[in-house]
């Protein structure tokens, strides 16, 4: 049974009264993202993170009740940082030397350097000839911390916030309960607050760099 309409209206009003704007305002904070669909998803994640923070405050959540609210906010803010940094690296700076440096790796590629009838073996195992070449690394295979460091070197992520961003992303990866228990790490309100407070200067820096 849901709460009465009067209570629901009161709670919703509380959750939005201190927000700087509606959903459209939050979407517009990502005006530098040319991909319209991604921009809308980022704005919605930003808005929902703030809405849930205000809902936690409205309910005066305490003790274990806080965990769900904090974890959701961490997941939203970490996803925003990841999406923005990854998008900008591969859309605005795809030819930058620093990005090229982390998006290639050395890999052996098999080639036939000997005649078809020539075979080399070692301990009854065949040895194949190959060359060592630069190979493109899929962006999904590049560690997020390396993407953040690359963005700092390029200049669109503030260096003083890079460790906090990487830490937030690390906490986001504790969504698996077994991992969270194994590492004995507990998310705290300070983690979600840091994710939010770092977001404004992050967006301002990114926006100015993309002008």
C-alpha positions as semicolon CSV with decimal commas, in nm:
position;residue;x (nm);y (nm);z (nm)
1;X;0,000;0,000;0,000
2;X;0,161;0,329;-0,109
3;X;0,164;0,637;0,106
4;X;-0,123;0,882;0,072
5;X;-0,110;1,125;-0,218
6;X;-0,059;1,414;0,025
7;X;0,250;1,252;0,175
8;X;0,387;1,156;-0,168
9;X;0,341;1,511;-0,291
10;X;0,514;1,647;0,018
11;X;0,811;1,411;-0,019
12;X;0,853;1,488;-0,390
13;X;0,835;1,860;-0,323
14;X;1,107;1,825;-0,060
15;X;1,331;1,628;-0,296
16;X;1,326;1,890;-0,572
17;X;1,298;2,216;-0,383
18;X;1,675;2,265;-0,339
19;X;1,786;2,121;-0,672
20;X;1,939;2,383;-0,907
21;X;1,699;2,288;-1,183
22;X;1,476;2,023;-1,338
23;X;1,581;1,727;-1,553
24;X;1,642;1,954;-1,854
25;X;1,881;2,170;-1,649
26;X;2,083;1,863;-1,553
27;X;2,095;1,744;-1,914
28;X;2,219;2,086;-2,025
29;X;2,521;2,054;-1,794
30;X;2,655;1,810;-2,053
31;X;2,610;2,043;-2,351
32;X;2,962;1,957;-2,471
33;X;2,852;1,598;-2,542
34;X;2,751;1,585;-2,910
35;X;2,586;1,246;-2,876
36;X;2,228;1,345;-2,789
37;X;2,132;1,007;-2,643
38;X;2,440;0,996;-2,421
39;X;2,383;1,355;-2,310
40;X;2,030;1,272;-2,201
41;X;2,143;0,960;-2,014
42;X;2,414;1,159;-1,834
43;X;2,168;1,429;-1,735
44;X;1,922;1,174;-1,603
45;X;2,197;1,002;-1,401
46;X;2,299;1,338;-1,252
47;X;1,939;1,428;-1,169
48;X;1,857;1,089;-1,017
49;X;2,172;1,098;-0,805
50;X;2,073;1,434;-0,658
51;X;1,707;1,330;-0,618
52;X;1,803;1,019;-0,421
53;X;2,036;1,223;-0,200
54;X;1,747;1,455;-0,113
55;X;1,517;1,156;-0,056
56;X;1,770;1,015;0,191
57;X;1,769;1,351;0,366
58;X;1,389;1,375;0,361
59;X;1,354;1,032;0,524
60;X;1,637;1,111;0,766
61;X;1,784;0,772;0,684
62;X;2,021;0,641;0,947
63;X;2,241;0,339;1,012
64;X;2,206;0,058;0,761
65;X;1,926;0,245;0,585
66;X;2,186;0,483;0,441
67;X;2,371;0,209;0,250
68;X;2,129;0,177;-0,041
69;X;2,110;0,553;-0,096
70;X;2,487;0,600;-0,082
71;X;2,563;0,305;-0,306
72;X;2,319;0,427;-0,571
73;X;2,474;0,773;-0,573
74;X;2,825;0,631;-0,604
75;X;2,718;0,419;-0,901
76;X;2,557;0,720;-1,072
77;X;2,847;0,961;-1,025
78;X;3,113;0,703;-1,112
79;X;2,922;0,616;-1,429
80;X;2,908;0,986;-1,522
81;X;3,282;1,036;-1,480
82;X;3,357;0,720;-1,676
83;X;3,120;0,802;-1,964
84;X;3,234;1,164;-2,000
85;X;3,607;1,088;-1,987
86;X;3,581;0,791;-2,225
87;X;3,360;0,981;-2,470
88;X;3,585;1,286;-2,482
89;X;3,906;1,088;-2,519
90;X;3,779;0,898;-2,823
91;X;3,574;1,177;-2,981
92;X;3,774;1,495;-2,916
93;X;4,128;1,365;-2,862
94;X;4,142;1,042;-3,063
95;X;4,465;1,152;-3,237
96;X;4,635;1,291;-2,928
97;X;4,976;1,131;-2,860
98;X;4,886;1,058;-2,496
99;X;4,575;0,866;-2,597
100;X;4,758;0,680;-2,872
101;X;5,017;0,578;-2,613
102;X;4,763;0,401;-2,390
103;X;4,547;0,264;-2,672
104;X;4,818;0,051;-2,834
105;X;5,016;-0,245;-2,708
106;X;5,276;-0,486;-2,841
107;X;5,146;-0,821;-2,960
108;X;5,291;-1,114;-3,149
109;X;5,135;-1,189;-3,486
110;X;5,193;-1,524;-3,652
111;X;5,352;-1,518;-3,997
112;X;5,498;-1,776;-4,234
113;X;5,864;-1,684;-4,254
114;X;5,975;-2,037;-4,346
115;X;5,890;-2,266;-4,630
116;X;5,577;-2,474;-4,600
117;X;5,781;-2,791;-4,564
118;X;6,007;-2,645;-4,298
119;X;5,913;-2,719;-3,941
120;X;6,090;-2,625;-3,617
121;X;6,010;-2,811;-3,298
122;X;6,113;-2,797;-2,935
123;X;6,039;-3,090;-2,708
124;X;5,804;-3,225;-2,977
125;X;5,608;-2,897;-2,988
126;X;5,604;-2,696;-3,308
127;X;5,755;-2,347;-3,301
128;X;5,587;-2,082;-3,513
129;X;5,747;-1,767;-3,650
130;X;5,591;-1,434;-3,564
131;X;5,653;-1,060;-3,552
132;X;5,605;-0,816;-3,266
133;X;5,378;-0,530;-3,375
134;X;5,186;-0,238;-3,231
135;X;4,825;-0,348;-3,186
136;X;4,520;-0,139;-3,108
137;X;4,387;-0,190;-2,757
138;X;4,005;-0,183;-2,727
139;X;3,900;0,110;-2,509
140;X;3,702;-0,127;-2,287
141;X;4,027;-0,309;-2,209
142;X;4,206;0,004;-2,087
143;X;4,195;0,053;-1,712
144;X;3,984;0,351;-1,606
145;X;4,268;0,490;-1,394
146;X;4,483;0,505;-1,708
147;X;4,206;0,693;-1,888
148;X;4,185;0,942;-1,601
149;X;4,562;0,995;-1,599
150;X;4,555;1,044;-1,975
151;X;4,276;1,302;-1,944
152;X;4,481;1,486;-1,679
153;X;4,786;1,495;-1,908
154;X;4,575;1,621;-2,197
155;X;4,433;1,885;-1,966
156;X;4,056;1,844;-1,942
157;X;4,043;1,675;-1,599
158;X;4,167;1,866;-1,292
159;X;4,471;1,686;-1,150
160;X;4,369;1,765;-0,792
161;X;4,048;1,563;-0,834
162;X;4,185;1,267;-1,028
163;X;4,250;1,047;-0,724
164;X;3,898;1,108;-0,593
165;X;3,750;1,016;-0,932
166;X;3,954;0,696;-0,949
167;X;3,859;0,608;-0,591
168;X;3,489;0,661;-0,663
169;X;3,513;0,431;-0,964
170;X;3,688;0,169;-0,752
171;X;3,402;0,186;-0,501
172;X;3,151;0,153;-0,785
173;X;3,311;-0,179;-0,875
174;X;3,225;-0,310;-0,528
175;X;2,867;-0,355;-0,645
176;X;2,929;-0,729;-0,624
177;X;2,862;-0,825;-0,264
178;X;3,134;-1,094;-0,262
179;X;3,393;-0,837;-0,371
180;X;3,273;-0,590;-0,112
181;X;3,298;-0,853;0,161
182;X;3,637;-0,980;0,044
183;X;3,793;-0,633;0,040
184;X;3,617;-0,542;0,367
185;X;3,533;-0,195;0,234
186;X;3,218;-0,011;0,336
187;X;3,084;0,279;0,134
188;X;3,020;0,594;0,336
189;X;2,819;0,913;0,287
190;X;3,149;1,100;0,244
191;X;3,219;0,895;-0,069
192;X;2,893;0,993;-0,240
193;X;2,931;1,354;-0,128
194;X;3,281;1,369;-0,273
195;X;3,146;1,234;-0,602
196;X;2,891;1,514;-0,613
197;X;3,113;1,800;-0,497
198;X;3,386;1,707;-0,745
199;X;3,136;1,696;-1,030
200;X;3,080;2,072;-1,064
201;X;3,448;2,171;-1,108
202;X;3,493;1,864;-1,328
203;X;3,214;1,973;-1,562
204;X;3,336;2,334;-1,562
205;X;3,687;2,223;-1,657
206;X;3,564;1,988;-1,926
207;X;3,326;2,249;-2,067
208;X;3,600;2,514;-2,094
209;X;3,838;2,264;-2,255
210;X;3,581;2,172;-2,519
211;X;3,501;2,528;-2,628
